[in-house]
Amino acid sequence: MGQDWRTRLIHSDVSVPEGFRSLATPVFRGSTTLFSRASDMVDTWNHDDVPYTYGTYGTPTTLTLARRLTALDGAHRCFITPGGQSAIAVVYLSYTASGAHVLVPDSIYGPSRAFANRVLSRHGVEVEYYRPLIGASIEELIKSSTRLVWCESPGSLTMEVQDVPAIVKAAHRKGVTVALDNTWAAGVLFDAFRHGVDVVVQALTKYVGGHSDLLLGSVSVRDETVYQRVGSTLQDLGMATSPDDCSLALRGLQTLAVRLSVIESSALTIARWLAAREEIAIVLHPALVSCPGHDAWVRDFSGSSGVFSVVFRPPINRTRICAFVDRLKLFRIGYSWGGVTSLVALPDLAESPNAGTYGDRLLRFSIGLESPDDLIADLSAAISTLRNSNA
């Protein structure tokens, strides 16, 4: 007698023809992973021990993205996280405990600063901020309790390009791990591991995703020791990523080179146009000599991306800058960056006090794939109105 139809809804022996091949990576979804025998059942994140044990640790789609990024970064291994901020949190928590000391550049991404101030400090970690252009002199700040030195180059909003090799050399002399947020460079314009960094994070949300429609992060590691440390922390935190988002990131990788090339050219054109305007005091674009740390960019980077900031000349203030932004037609107002649409964002000085170096006159741009001529026309119309404003 055959099985009941309700059983057959769940247990099926149907098969389909083999041999299907596609250019697209399949999307494997699943929480439960099946084992062939009871003795095989083990709960581990380490895919070198057992390929698949539970959906939290990734499906073939997730691991395909991780291994593509491993190869691109020149890393030992790579982990995928639910977002860039979660990647940052994993690294912080992998290297700190009560009594530890961490060094963080004052130009760090705002949410990274918030995590350090609110979460790490609450758990007894001493967080110290250093001048981003300190270079080899960071050795003077390293204590016996220092466990981690963060770099972010260029810095968030204020765009300082750090002397990462010098910082790495100084930290390694003291046996301290160096982590880098390499999102601005899309993981490809700055070779972090060649310059000695131990662990690298990236918000795949930005240039790898490329279309403002996914949230993912990555943590790439230099060696097996870092791999074990980060992997066990990731398991304990239970951070799972969507295979659908991983599929979109895999698709984004295929066009990354083309998009970055166009974005770099457009951003430089627009940055140079802005630099010539009398309303602008300084353009903070790493590829321009006006940007702090420009010499390090020339030495260490293979290109530039589309994010940069400008500082307006007094008496233009935040109120007038807001009016200028509101007059823009093609540039949209929003957080994040790296997509096809050009964006502007005013800094939150509470979250990123480093932007206060320039008073309340800083504005960040992210250049997309629109015609640079059209973007310049949009800026020109808004700036002309701003110049004549009595606001």
LUMSE-952749 format. One record per residue (C-alpha): residue in three letters; chain; x, y, z. Coordinates in pm, 1 decimal. Each point is the difference from the previous one (the first is absolute). Layout:
<sites>
  rest  kette        c1        c2        c3
   ALA      A         X         Y         Z
...
</sites>
This chain:
<sites>
  rest  kette        c1        c2        c3
   MET      A       0.0       0.0       0.0
   GLY      A     135.7     342.6     -95.7
   GLN      A      70.1     280.2     238.5
   ASP      A    -270.7     242.9     100.7
   TRP      A     -19.2     308.1    -221.6
   ARG      A      89.9     221.9     298.2
   THR      A     327.5    -186.5      38.5
   ARG      A      67.1      19.9    -372.7
   LEU      A     -30.3     381.0      21.5
   ILE      A     315.3      -3.1     213.4
   HIS      A     190.8    -312.1    -105.7
   SER      A      46.4     -38.7    -374.3
   ASP      A     220.2    -215.1    -219.1
   VAL      A     -47.7     204.8    -317.1
   SER      A     310.0      84.6    -202.5
   VAL      A      82.4     240.5    -280.5
   PRO      A     249.1     -36.8    -284.9
   GLU      A     363.7      73.1      80.6
   GLY      A     228.6     220.3    -204.5
   PHE      A    -152.3     346.6      45.9
   ARG      A     273.3     262.9     -17.6
   SER      A     -38.4     374.3      46.5
   LEU      A     218.9     307.3      27.4
   ALA      A    -193.1      98.4     314.2
   THR      A      89.7    -140.2     342.5
   PRO      A    -300.6    -194.9     136.9
   VAL      A    -176.3     142.0     304.2
   PHE      A       2.0    -264.9     272.5
   ARG      A    -237.3      80.7     286.3
   GLY      A     -27.0    -207.2     313.6
   SER      A      25.4      -4.8     376.8
   THR      A      17.3    -375.2      64.9
   THR      A     291.6    -187.3    -152.7
   LEU      A     -36.1    -377.7     -37.2
   PHE      A     261.4    -254.3     108.8
   SER      A      39.7    -343.2    -152.0
   ARG      A      61.2    -178.3     332.8
   ALA      A     -61.0      77.2     366.7
   SER      A     371.7     -23.3      68.9
   ASP      A      62.6     281.6    -251.1
   MET      A    -211.4     250.3     193.3
   VAL      A     212.2     284.6     136.0
   ASP      A     -61.1     370.5      62.9
   THR      A     293.0     200.2    -136.9
   TRP      A      47.2     318.2    -199.1
   ASN      A     327.0    -124.8    -150.4
   HIS      A     -62.4    -115.6    -356.4
   ASP      A     345.8    -157.4      -9.4
   ASP      A    -120.1    -252.4     261.0
   VAL      A    -351.1     -65.6    -133.7
   PRO      A    -127.0     170.6    -316.1
   TYR      A    -351.7      77.5     122.8
   THR      A    -161.5     -42.1     340.6
   TYR      A    -258.8     276.6      39.1
   GLY      A    -137.9     282.5    -210.1
   THR      A     135.6     269.6     231.2
   TYR      A     352.5     -88.8    -110.2
   GLY      A     -81.9      35.4    -366.8
   THR      A    -128.2    -181.7    -304.8
   PRO      A     191.5     -67.6    -324.3
   THR      A    -113.1     345.0    -121.0
   THR      A     147.1     170.2     306.4
   LEU      A     324.2    -192.8     -22.8
   THR      A      35.6      74.1    -369.9
   LEU      A     -10.2     371.9      77.9
   ALA      A     241.8     -43.8     291.2
   ARG      A     249.4    -188.6    -213.4
   ARG      A     -27.9     245.2    -287.6
   LEU      A      84.0     279.5     244.0
   THR      A     281.2    -206.1     153.8
   ALA      A     162.0     -24.0    -341.6
   LEU      A     -63.5     368.5     -77.5
   ASP      A     143.1     116.7     333.9
   GLY      A     294.7    -238.1      -4.3
   ALA      A    -123.1    -120.9     339.4
   HIS      A      23.6    -330.5     184.7
   ARG      A    -377.9     -16.5      49.5
   CYS      A    -302.2     229.1      -6.6
   PHE      A    -321.2       8.6     204.0
   ILE      A    -327.5     157.7    -116.4
   THR      A    -201.8     200.3     252.0
   PRO      A    -347.1     162.4      -9.7
   GLY      A     146.0     348.4     -53.8
   GLY      A     308.9     215.3      22.1
   GLN      A     -69.5      99.4     360.0
   SER      A     -36.7    -363.9     103.1
   ALA      A     337.1     -73.7    -162.1
   ILE      A     153.7     278.9     209.0
   ALA      A    -167.4    -130.6     316.9
   VAL      A     130.1    -352.8     -59.8
   VAL      A     357.8     127.5     -19.0
   TYR      A     -35.2     215.5     311.4
   LEU      A    -145.6    -290.6     197.8
   SER      A     258.4    -247.0    -129.1
   TYR      A     287.3     202.8     143.4
   THR      A    -128.9     170.0     312.1
   ALA      A     -97.0     -91.3     353.6
   SER      A     -26.5     193.4     324.5
   GLY      A     326.5     182.0      62.3
   ALA      A     106.6       7.1    -364.2
   HIS      A     106.7     319.5    -176.7
   VAL      A     -83.1      80.5    -363.6
   LEU      A     124.3     282.1    -221.4
   VAL      A    -247.3     151.6    -245.0
   PRO      A      60.4     282.7    -249.8
   ASP      A    -197.6     314.0      71.9
   SER      A    -119.4     -14.0    -362.5
   ILE      A    -177.6    -334.9      49.2
   TYR      A    -344.5     -84.2    -139.0
   GLY      A    -264.4     141.8     236.2
   PRO      A    -174.9    -329.3      90.0
   SER      A     340.0    -159.2      70.5
   ARG      A      70.9     283.0     243.4
   ALA      A    -342.8     -46.3     156.8
   PHE      A      58.9    -373.5      50.6
   ALA      A     336.2      67.0     162.0
   ASN      A    -137.0     272.0     225.7
   ARG      A    -324.2    -167.6      99.7
   VAL      A      64.1    -374.4      -8.7
   LEU      A     372.1     -47.2      54.9
   SER      A      25.2     267.4     268.5
   ARG      A    -296.9    -151.0     182.6
   HIS      A     189.9    -329.6      18.8
   GLY      A     321.2     143.1     136.6
   VAL      A     195.5      56.7    -322.0
   GLU      A     209.3     316.3     -15.2
   VAL      A     -52.9     179.4    -331.4
   GLU      A     255.2     262.3    -101.2
   TYR      A     -26.7     215.2    -311.8
   TYR      A     309.9     100.5    -191.5
   ARG      A      76.0     252.5    -272.2
   PRO      A     -50.3    -182.0    -331.5
   LEU      A     323.2     136.9    -150.2
   ILE      A     213.0    -107.2     295.9
   GLY      A     183.0    -268.5    -199.7
   ALA      A     288.8    -174.1     175.8
   SER      A     -43.1     219.9     308.2
   ILE      A    -295.8    -216.0      98.6
   GLU      A     257.5    -221.1     172.4
   GLU      A      10.1     256.3     280.5
   LEU      A    -369.5     -66.3      72.5
   ILE      A      24.1    -378.7      14.3
   LYS      A     -26.3    -143.1     352.8
   SER      A      58.5    -345.5     141.2
   SER      A    -381.1     -37.8      -1.9
   THR      A     -44.1     108.8    -363.5
   ARG      A    -162.7    -278.4    -196.8
   LEU      A    -114.1     168.3    -319.7
   VAL      A      83.8     296.3    -221.8
   TRP      A    -268.6     107.5    -243.5
   CYS      A      65.9     182.4    -325.6
   GLU      A    -245.6     149.0    -246.2
   SER      A     159.9     147.9    -306.9
   PRO      A    -125.5     233.9    -129.9
   GLY      A    -181.4     108.6     314.3
   SER      A    -374.1      28.1      12.1
   LEU      A    -116.5     350.3    -101.3
   THR      A     334.6     177.7      48.9
   MET      A     182.1    -235.7    -240.3
   GLU      A     347.3     -10.2     157.8
   VAL      A     217.1    -262.3    -171.7
   GLN      A     192.3    -186.2     267.3
   ASP      A     355.3    -130.6     -18.3
   VAL      A    -121.8    -354.1      55.2
   PRO      A     337.3    -172.4     -60.9
   ALA      A     164.3     216.1     267.3
   ILE      A    -280.6     -67.7     247.5
   VAL      A      16.7    -373.1     -70.9
   LYS      A     376.6      -8.3      52.3
   ALA      A     -26.7     184.5     331.2
   ALA      A    -288.4    -215.3     125.9
   HIS      A     163.2    -328.1    -100.5
   ARG      A     317.2      94.5     185.8
   LYS      A    -217.0      -3.8     312.7
   GLY      A    -190.4    -314.9     -99.9
   VAL      A    -327.6     186.6     -61.7
   THR      A    -255.5     -92.6    -264.7
   VAL      A     -91.7     257.1    -267.4
   ALA      A    -347.6      15.1    -154.3
   LEU      A    -102.0     212.4    -297.7
   ASP      A    -333.5     115.9    -136.7
   ASN      A      71.4     -18.5    -373.2
   THR      A    -347.1      88.9    -129.7
   TRP      A      94.0     323.9    -180.0
   ALA      A     247.5    -195.9    -211.4
   ALA      A    -261.8    -268.4     -71.6
   GLY      A     257.3    -251.8     117.2
   VAL      A     193.0      35.6    -327.0
   LEU      A     155.0     349.4     -15.6
   PHE      A     211.7     -57.5     311.6
   ASP      A     173.5    -336.6      48.8
   ALA      A     -39.3     -28.7     375.5
   PHE      A     172.2    -332.9      55.2
   ARG      A     298.4      94.5    -213.0
   HIS      A      38.5     297.8     232.3
   GLY      A      -0.9    -224.6     306.8
   VAL      A    -353.7      39.3     138.7
   ASP      A    -125.8    -298.1     205.2
   VAL      A    -376.3      25.2     -43.4
   VAL      A    -200.4     198.6    -255.3
   VAL      A    -366.9      92.8       4.7
   GLN      A    -213.5     131.3    -280.1
   ALA      A    -361.1     108.3     -32.0
   LEU      A    -101.1    -204.9    -303.4
   THR      A    -316.3     211.0      15.0
   LYS      A     197.9     269.6    -178.7
   TYR      A     205.3     -61.4    -316.5
   VAL      A     -20.7    -378.3     -17.2
   GLY      A    -379.5       6.1      19.5
   GLY      A       2.3     310.5    -213.9
   HIS      A    -374.3      58.4     -29.2
   SER      A    -114.6     109.8     347.8
   ASP      A    -214.7    -310.0      43.8
   LEU      A     186.1    -230.8     238.9
   LEU      A     165.6       0.3     341.7
   LEU      A     314.2    -210.1      45.0
   GLY      A     346.4      21.9     148.4
   SER      A     319.4    -200.9     -14.6
   VAL      A     290.4     -80.3     231.7
   SER      A     313.1    -121.3    -179.7
   VAL      A     288.6    -141.4     203.2
   ARG      A     373.2     -33.5     -52.2
   ASP      A      67.3    -343.4     150.9
   GLU      A    -135.0    -304.2     180.5
   THR      A      38.2     152.0     346.1
   VAL      A    -222.2     296.7     -88.4
   TYR      A    -237.5    -235.4    -183.0
   GLN      A     -58.8    -209.1     312.0
   ARG      A     -42.8     303.2     221.9
   VAL      A    -249.3     180.7    -221.3
   GLY      A    -188.5    -317.5     -95.0
   SER      A     -72.7    -101.6     356.9
   THR      A    -123.0     351.9      82.2
   LEU      A    -224.6       0.1    -305.2
   GLN      A    -148.7    -333.8     107.6
   ASP      A     -71.2     125.4     350.4
   LEU      A    -172.1     313.0    -131.5
   GLY      A    -223.5    -201.9    -233.2
   MET      A      30.7     243.6    -290.1
   ALA      A    -164.7    -151.1    -307.5
   THR      A      -2.9     143.1    -351.3
   SER      A    -261.9     -32.5    -270.4
   PRO      A     103.2    -218.1    -295.2
   ASP      A    -218.6     223.4    -216.7
   ASP      A     207.9     303.3      97.6
   CYS      A     317.7    -201.6     -56.4
   SER      A    -125.6     -80.1    -349.1
   LEU      A     -47.3     370.9     -71.0
   ALA      A     351.8      70.3     128.8
   LEU      A     140.4    -269.7    -229.6
   ARG      A    -175.6     168.9    -289.6
   GLY      A     137.3     337.2     112.5
   LEU      A     356.4    -132.1      -5.3
   GLN      A     -29.6     -66.5    -372.8
   THR      A     -55.7     369.3     -79.5
   LEU      A     213.1     150.1     277.5
   ALA      A     295.1      86.7    -224.3
   VAL      A    -216.5     175.2    -258.9
   ARG      A    -197.5     194.6     258.8
   LEU      A     306.4     108.2     196.3
   SER      A     172.6     122.3    -314.5
   VAL      A    -290.8     223.3     -99.5
   ILE      A     -58.3     117.7     356.2
   GLU      A     366.9      88.3      48.5
   SER      A       7.4     209.4    -318.1
   SER      A    -326.6     179.1      77.6
   ALA      A      92.1      66.9     363.3
   LEU      A     334.4     153.0     -96.1
   THR      A    -166.1     219.7    -261.1
   ILE      A    -254.8     125.0     250.2
   ALA      A     252.0      38.9     283.7
   ARG      A     225.7     213.2    -219.1
   TRP      A    -295.1     210.9    -112.0
   LEU      A     -98.3      59.6     361.9
   ALA      A     359.4      83.6      94.6
   ALA      A      -7.0     288.7    -249.1
   ARG      A    -315.3     152.2     150.9
   GLU      A      42.2     304.3     221.0
   GLU      A    -265.9    -135.3     239.3
   ILE      A     217.0    -301.4      84.3
   ALA      A     288.2      32.6     247.7
   ILE      A     143.3    -349.0     -48.5
   VAL      A     -81.8    -326.5    -176.6
   LEU      A      84.4    -310.3     203.1
   HIS      A      55.9    -255.4    -275.7
   PRO      A     300.4    -233.0      54.1
   ALA      A     113.2      36.5    -361.9
   LEU      A      30.8     378.8      36.2
   VAL      A     299.1     164.0     167.1
   SER      A    -238.6     192.4     226.1
   CYS      A     -92.5    -318.4     187.2
   PRO      A     191.4     -82.9     319.8
   GLY      A     215.5    -306.5     -62.3
   HIS      A      -5.6      38.0    -379.6
   ASP      A     363.2    -116.7     -25.5
   ALA      A     -94.3    -328.7     169.2
   TRP      A    -281.8     -43.2    -251.2
   VAL      A     243.8      49.1    -289.0
   ARG      A     239.0    -254.5     150.2
   ASP      A    -245.1    -269.2     114.0
   PHE      A    -318.9      13.8    -209.3
   SER      A     -62.0    -111.7    -357.9
   GLY      A    -295.1     235.1     -55.5
   SER      A    -280.7     194.1     164.7
   SER      A    -370.0     -53.7      51.3
   GLY      A    -293.4     239.0       0.0
   VAL      A     -29.0     122.3     359.6
   PHE      A     149.4     332.7     103.7
   SER      A     -89.4     305.3     204.9
   VAL      A       8.4     374.0     -49.8
   VAL      A      27.2     281.3     251.1
   PHE      A    -186.7     318.5     -83.5
   ARG      A     161.3     337.2      49.9
   PRO      A    -136.1     227.5     277.6
   PRO      A    -244.5     163.7      43.2
   ILE      A    -180.4    -298.1    -155.4
   ASN      A    -126.8    -204.8     293.6
   ARG      A    -203.8    -315.1      58.7
   THR      A    -332.8     177.7     -49.2
   ARG      A     104.6     125.2    -342.2
   ILE      A     152.5    -336.7     -88.8
   CYS      A    -332.3    -166.6      81.5
   ALA      A    -172.2     245.4    -233.1
   PHE      A     256.5     -81.3    -269.9
   VAL      A     -56.5    -375.5      41.4
   ASP      A    -375.8      43.1     -16.1
   ARG      A      35.1     173.2    -338.3
   LEU      A     187.1    -290.2    -159.9
   LYS      A    -203.2    -203.1    -247.6
   LEU      A     220.3    -294.9    -100.4
   PHE      A     190.4     -45.4     324.4
   ARG      A    -215.6    -180.2     254.9
   ILE      A      27.2      40.0     376.5
   GLY      A      83.7    -319.3     183.5
   TYR      A     240.1    -206.2     206.2
   SER      A     229.2    -264.5    -141.9
   TRP      A     160.4      21.7    -342.1
   GLY      A     148.9    -208.9    -279.1
   GLY      A    -314.3     -40.9    -209.3
   VAL      A     -88.9     128.5    -344.5
   THR      A    -173.8     313.4     133.2
   SER      A     197.8     303.4     114.9
   LEU      A     -58.6      96.5     362.1
   VAL      A      75.5     280.0     244.3
   ALA      A      11.5     -25.0     378.3
   LEU      A      52.0     249.6     277.4
   PRO      A     205.1    -138.0     291.1
   ASP      A    -153.1     -65.6     339.2
   LEU      A     251.8     182.8     215.7
   ALA      A    -110.4    -193.8     309.5
   GLU      A      77.8    -329.8    -173.1
   SER      A     306.6     121.1    -188.5
   PRO      A     154.8     288.0     194.9
   ASN      A     308.3     -11.6    -222.5
   ALA      A    -206.6     180.9    -263.6
   GLY      A     -21.7     288.9     246.0
   THR      A     360.8      78.2     -92.2
   TYR      A    -154.7     195.8    -284.3
   GLY      A    -274.6     154.7     209.1
   ASP      A    -342.2     -66.4    -146.3
   ARG      A     107.1      51.7    -361.9
   LEU      A      76.2    -356.3    -119.0
   LEU      A    -209.0    -190.7    -253.4
   ARG      A      68.3    -352.9    -128.2
   PHE      A     -62.0    -110.3    -358.5
   SER      A     -34.0    -346.5    -146.6
   ILE      A      17.4       3.4    -378.0
   GLY      A    -202.9    -254.5    -195.0
   LEU      A     -35.3     -87.1    -366.8
   GLU      A    -183.5     305.3    -130.0
   SER      A     161.5     222.4    -261.1
   PRO      A     258.1     220.5     176.2
   ASP      A    -108.9     291.0    -218.8
   ASP      A    -355.5     -32.6     128.4
   LEU      A     119.5     -25.8     360.0
   ILE      A     214.0     312.2     -40.6
   ALA      A    -295.5     185.6    -149.7
   ASP      A    -208.0    -101.4     301.7
   LEU      A     268.7     121.9     239.5
   SER      A      52.0     321.1    -193.9
   ALA      A    -365.7      95.7      18.0
   ALA      A     -15.9     -66.7     371.9
   ILE      A     328.2     178.2      80.7
   SER      A    -100.8     308.4    -196.7
   THR      A    -312.4      24.7     208.5
   LEU      A     199.4     -60.0     317.2
   ARG      A     247.5     277.1     -83.0
   ASN      A    -281.8     249.5     -45.2
   SER      A    -192.9    -119.1     305.2
   ASN      A     -44.0     213.6     305.5
   ALA      A     -69.9    -302.8     216.4
</sites>
